[in-house]
Amino acid sequence: MSDHPEDLTKAMRQRLQALVGDLRRDLGRIDDPQFAALFETSAEVLTGLCKAFADFEGKTEPAWRKLSRRILP
């Protein structure tokens, strides 16, 4: 793996997505509603974080775009 930000964010996003899948899969094994809510809330928070990583990768948000300076003549 390289040290380029886009490569690192992609790898981390994939790890987060795997964790979201694990949390949601385990929901079927949980009988306690409060414990299930903890897993579902955790999955939702991580999904939002995955979106932030994807936005960074795709430069889809203004905050992730590089600013260019305009030099006047």
C-alpha positions as CSV (number, residue, x, y, z in Angstrom):
1,M,0.0,0.0,0.0
2,S,1.2,3.5,-0.8
3,D,1.3,6.5,1.5
4,H,-0.9,8.5,-0.9
5,P,-3.9,9.9,1.0
6,E,-6.4,8.5,-1.5
7,D,-5.0,5.0,-1.2
8,L,-5.0,5.2,2.6
9,T,-8.5,6.5,2.8
10,K,-9.8,3.9,0.4
11,A,-8.2,1.1,2.5
12,M,-9.7,2.6,5.7
13,R,-13.1,3.0,4.1
14,Q,-13.1,-0.6,3.1
15,R,-12.2,-1.7,6.6
16,L,-15.0,0.5,8.0
17,Q,-17.5,-0.9,5.5
18,A,-16.5,-4.4,6.6
19,L,-17.1,-3.5,10.3
20,V,-20.6,-2.0,9.3
21,G,-21.4,-5.4,7.7
22,D,-20.3,-7.3,10.8
23,L,-22.4,-5.1,13.1
24,R,-25.5,-5.4,10.9
25,R,-25.0,-9.2,10.5
26,D,-24.8,-9.6,14.2
27,L,-28.0,-7.7,14.8
28,G,-29.8,-10.9,13.9
29,R,-28.2,-12.6,16.9
30,I,-29.2,-10.0,19.4
31,D,-32.4,-10.3,21.6
32,D,-31.8,-7.2,23.8
33,P,-33.3,-4.1,22.2
34,Q,-30.9,-1.7,23.8
35,F,-27.9,-3.8,22.7
36,A,-29.3,-4.0,19.2
37,A,-29.8,-0.2,19.2
38,L,-26.1,0.2,20.1
39,F,-25.1,-2.0,17.1
40,E,-27.4,-0.2,14.7
41,T,-26.3,3.2,15.9
42,S,-22.7,2.2,15.6
43,A,-23.3,1.0,12.0
44,E,-25.0,4.3,11.1
45,V,-22.2,6.4,12.5
46,L,-19.6,4.3,10.7
47,T,-21.6,4.6,7.5
48,G,-21.4,8.3,7.8
49,L,-17.7,8.1,8.3
50,C,-17.4,5.9,5.2
51,K,-19.2,8.6,3.2
52,A,-16.8,11.2,4.5
53,F,-13.9,9.0,3.3
54,A,-15.5,8.5,-0.1
55,D,-16.2,12.2,-0.4
56,F,-12.5,12.8,0.2
57,E,-11.5,10.2,-2.3
58,G,-13.8,11.7,-5.0
59,K,-13.2,15.3,-4.0
60,T,-17.0,15.7,-4.0
61,E,-17.1,18.2,-1.2
62,P,-15.7,21.7,-1.4
63,A,-13.7,21.1,1.8
64,W,-11.7,18.3,0.1
65,R,-10.8,20.2,-3.1
66,K,-7.5,21.9,-3.3
67,L,-7.6,25.6,-3.4
68,S,-5.9,27.2,-6.4
69,R,-4.4,30.6,-6.3
70,R,-5.1,33.0,-9.1
71,I,-2.2,35.2,-9.9
72,L,-3.1,38.5,-11.3
73,P,-0.9,40.1,-14.0
